[in-house]
Amino acid sequence: LQGGDCAESFVEHHADNIRDFFRVFLQMAVVLTYAGGMPVVKVGRIAGQFAKPRSAPMEKQGDIELPSYRGDIINGSEFELGARSPDPQRMLQAYRQSAATLNLIRAFATGGYADLERVQQWNLDFVKDSPQGHRYQELSDRISESMTFMRSCGITSENTQRLRTTRFYTSHEALLLGYEQAMTRLDSTSGDYYATSGHMLWVGDRTRQPDHAHIEYARGIKNPIGLKCGPSIDADGLLKLMEILDPDNEPGRLTLICRFGADKVASHLPDLVRAVSREGRLPVWSCDPMHGNTVSAASGYKTRPFDRILQEVEAFFDVMRAEGAHPGGIHVEMTGQNVTECTGGANAISEMDLSDRYHTHCDPRLNADQSLELAFLVAERMKPARAG
């Protein structure tokens, strides 16, 4: 499970926001762990996700044209020349904020906030309050029954550390290479280079050219890495990148994060899966159902329909099952806040509702309820695979 903000911001850096994200993320992980019958590796898009690639270098409003907003680590989102001018001091602020965020998450993960019983109670509250709660009641009840059985056997959070703590990892796109270079260290015992800006880094769909700097950087670090795969990549191009990034075919080294759009999964993903399987490659296959499903509402707001997000996840599972491959994860842009940025979901957010709480600095995110709803719906798709 990989998720978090589209782009972290300086303005919204607050302990409450970090706590709320972490809570929802833990809830999602518990649901997926139970449904899948296997551990879920928890990877946040947090403590470093500041830089954003943009489709155009300039933005025009009326007669004024300014550099595009590229994330708080580079410039500001306000549409005025001073804010849009790149400022290298922002890298220092991003570093300090990332360190503070990581320290707080570490405290939450090891200090009792991640207690399994507490997380399950949050899930019970969600099911009770959700308009679609009856749909998720059975799964939630089965989790509660399993926990009751464990307590009856004497296994509780008081005497079992793994029930009251969790492992949580951080990730971000390795986009601003000057920053990443400054955060790269040589391990004197192994002779390997590691990026210390995050546990896992990924290369985006716009910067994955095999002879360009971002792939060269990712090739040289020992961290687990991700590669975004959109509609423009073909099987030969993917295999070439896999040979560069993971020449030893090391399990867990490379995650292929597929981001096609709900209507393009069936026409693009099968060829990639077949080619990778034919070569005996061992990547983690993950589904990013966010980036290929961004649309513009009549009001001008960018949004993502929840139904299309779910459709892409379902299509991803269908292809993986048909090709005999393992659906290894989902990658979502989400927040623990009650925002109105993606339409749909159990609370039926409409395009008219978008202006109520549209707070993102870049792309629309699932709110807390939508994120957890997605986890329950993905869990429903995991049950047949587990039974098989």
N, C-alpha and C positions, 0 to 999 in steps of 0.2 A: 504494500500500500504506500503510494507516494502522493503527497498532496500539500497544498498550502497556497499562499498568496500568488497571484499572477506576478506582482512586483511589490516587494516590501517598500514601505515608505518611512521617512523620518518623522513625519507629522503624527502618524498613527502608531508609533512605537510606544506601547503601553503594556504594563504587566497584565492588565485585565484582558487585553486582546490576545496576548500570547497564551494566557491561561484558557480562554474560551476556545481558541483553536485546538490546543492540546487536548482538552476535554472531548471535543467532538471527534478528533482523530482517534483517540483511545476507544471511544464508543464504536466507531467504524471497524477498528481492528478486532475488537472482541467478537462482533457479529461475523466477520469474515473468517476469523480463526475457527469458530465453532462450525460454521457452515462448510468450510473446506476441510476440516479435520486435520489441519497442519498449521505449523507456526506461521505467523505473518510478520515479515520484516517491515518495521515501521520507519519510513523515510520521509522527513518533512521537506517541503520547499520553503526553507526558513533559515535564518541566520546566515544570509549571504545572497538571497535572490533579489538583487537590486537592479541589475542591468537588463535592458530589454532591447532586442533587435526590432527595428521598424521597417516597414515596407517602403517608406519614402524618407529621404533625408531631411526634407523640409515640410513644414505644415503651413497652410495658408488660411487665414481668416479675413474675409473681406479683401482689402488691398494690402494687408500686411502679411509678409512671409518670414517665418522664423525657423531655426533648426527644430527638428522634431524632438519631443521628449524621449529620452533614452534611459530613463530610470534615475532614481535619486542619487545613485552613485556617480552619475555623470552631470546631470543638470536638473532643473526644477520643472514641474509640470505647468506652472503659471505661464500664460501666454504673454510674456513680455521679454524683451531682449536680455535683461540682466539675469532672469531665471533660466533662460534657455541657453545661456553661454556656458560651455563646459568649465567645471571648476575642480581641479585635482584635489582640493581640500575635502571634497565630498567622499573620496575614497577612505580618508582617515575616519570620517564620521561613520561610514558604513562598516568599517572594521570594528570600531568601538561598539556600535549597536549590535553587530553580530555576536561579539564576545558576551555582551550583557544578555542577549537573548539566549545564547547557549547555556550560560550559567543558570538562568532561571529555569529553562527546560530541564536541565540536569537535576535541579532541586525538586521539581515536580515529579520527575521520573523515579527518583530514589527516595523521596521524602514522605511517601504515603498517599500522595494525590492520585497515583496510578493504581491504587488498590482495586483488585478485580471486583470485589463486592460493591465498592463505590461506583465503579464504571457501569456495572450491570444495573444498579438502581437508577442511574441516569437514563439507561436504555428503557427501563420500565416506565419512567416518567414520560419519555418521548412517545412510546407506544400508546400510553393512556391519553395523551393530548393530541396525537396526530389524527386528522380526519380519515386517514387510511390505516389507523392503528389496528383494526381487526385483521388486516391482511398480514401484519407482522407479529400478531399475538402468539401464534403457535411456536415460532422460532424463539421468541423471547422467553416463553414459558419453559421450553426445553433447556435453554441455557440456565434458567433459574433452578430447574430440577437437577441439573448436573452439579450445580454449586451446592445445593442442599445435600446431595449424595456425598460430595467431597467433605462437607462439614461433618456429616454423620460418620465418616471414616477418620475424623480427626485432622483433616487437612484444611487449615484455615490460614488467613493472611497473617495471623499472629505468630504462627509457628513455621510458616513457609514463605521465605523471602520472595520467591518468584511470583507469588500471588499479590504482593504489595508493591513491587517495583517492576519496571519495564526497561527494555533497551530501545533507545530512540536515536536515529541517525539523521544527519542534515545533508541537504543537497541543494545545488543551484546550477544554472547554466553557466558554463565556462565561456563567457562572452568577452569580458573586459580583460584581455590577456596581460596587460601591464600590471593589473592588480593581482591576477593569478600567479604571474611570475614572481612577484614580491612575496607571495605566500607559499611558494614551493620550497621544499627542504630536501636535502640529501640525507637518507638514513645511513649513518656511518657503519652500522653492523651488516647491512645487506647490500649497500651500494645502490639502492633503488631511490628514485625520486618520488615524493609524495606531495600532493596538494594538501595544505593544511587549512585551506579556507572552507572545507567541507568534507564530509566522509565520502560522498559520491558527487561527481560532476557529470554533466551531459553536454553534448554538442548539439546545437539546434538545427532545425531543418534548413535554415537559410545559410548556415556557416559550415556545412559538412562537405565542402569540396575537398577531394582527396589530396590535392597538392597545395592546400591553403594552411594558414597558421593554426587554426583551431584544431584541426585533425592532428597536426604535427605536435601540438602541445599535449592533447589527450593521449596520443600514442606513447609519450614519454613518461607518464606518471603511472604509478602502481595502483592507484585507487580503483575501486569499481567505477565504471563509466557507463553513461547512457548515450544512445544515438537516436535522435528523433528521425522518424521515417515517414515522409509525407507522400502524396501522390506522384511527385516528380522523380522518385527513386525507382529504379528497376532492379531486377535480380542481379544482373552483372555488376551494377554499381554498388549494390549492397555487399555482395561478396568481396569486392575489392576493398571496401572500407573495413569489413570484418577482418580481412587478412592484415590490414595495417594496424588496426586497433587491438586485435586479439590474435596475434600470430600463433600462440601456443594453445588456442582453443580451450582456455581455462574456464571451467564452470564458475559462474558468478561474476566473471570479469566484465562482461558486456551485456547490457540490457537494451533491447531494441524497443523503443517507445513509439508505437504506431499511431499516427494522427492523420487519418484520411478524410474524415467526414462520414456521416452515417450512410450516405448513398454511394460511397466509393469503396467501402471495405471489401465487399464481395468481388469487385473487379480488380483490386490491386493486391490484397493481402495473400490470397492463395498462392500466387506465383512466387512470392517472396518466401513463404513458408516451405514450399516444395524445394526451392533451390537451396535453402539453408539446410534442410533435412538431407537432401541428396549429397551435400558436401560433408555431412557428419558434424556440422557445427552445433555448438551447445550454448546458444544465447538464452537469456531470459526474455520471453515475449511479454510485453506490457502494452496496455491500451490507454492512449490519451484521447478521451472522447470529447475534449473541450475545443481544441484549436481548429478542427475542421468543421465546426458547427456554429461559427460566429456569424450572426446576421445583423442587419441594421433595422431597428424598429422604425415605424412611421414617424416617431418623435425625434429620430436622429440618434437615439442611444444604441450603442452596440449591446447585443444580448445573445444568449444561447438558450434555445428551447430545451427544457428538461427532457422532453420526449425524444428529441434527436440525440441527446447525450446518452440516454438509456439505449436507444436503437443501435448506436455505434458499439456500445459494450456488448449487447446481445449478438450483433453480427460478428464481433471479434470472437466471442465464445463459440459461435456456430462454426466459423472457419477453423479455429483451433481443433475443435472436436472432429470435424470432417477430415482434417489433414493428419490427425494423430499426434498433434503437438500439444504442449501444456500451456494453458493460459496462465501466465506467471504473475500478472499484476495489473493494477489500474493506476493511472496518473491523472490527478484531478486538480483543478484550481478551485480553491475553497477557502472559506473563512468561518470562524466560530461566531461571527456577528449575524444579526438579523437583517441582512441587507436585501435589497430587491434589485438584483442585477440579471439573474437568469429567470426566464419566464417558465411557468408551469410548476409541476410538483404537486404534492398533496394539498398545499394551500392555494394552488391555482393563481400564482402571480401572473398578472396580465401586462400587456405593453403599457397600459395606462398607469400601472402601479410602479413602473421602473423609476420614475422621478422621486418616489417617496424616500428611498434610502439607497441611492446609487452613489457609492463611496469609492469605487475602485479607481486606482491611479492609472490603470491600463485596460485590461480586458475583464469582462464580467466573470464573477465567481459564484459558485454554489454557496448558498447560505447554510447555516447550521442544520436546519431541518432537511433541506434538499440533500445535503451531503450524507446524512444518516439514512435518509430514504433510499438514496442510491446504493448504500452499503447493504441494506436489507434486500433490495431488488437483485443485486448481484449475488447475494447469498442464495436466493431462490434458484438462480441459474447454476450455482455451484453444486447444489444437492444432487441433480441427476448425474453429474460427472463423478461425484464421490461414490454414488451408488454403483456406477459402472466400474 
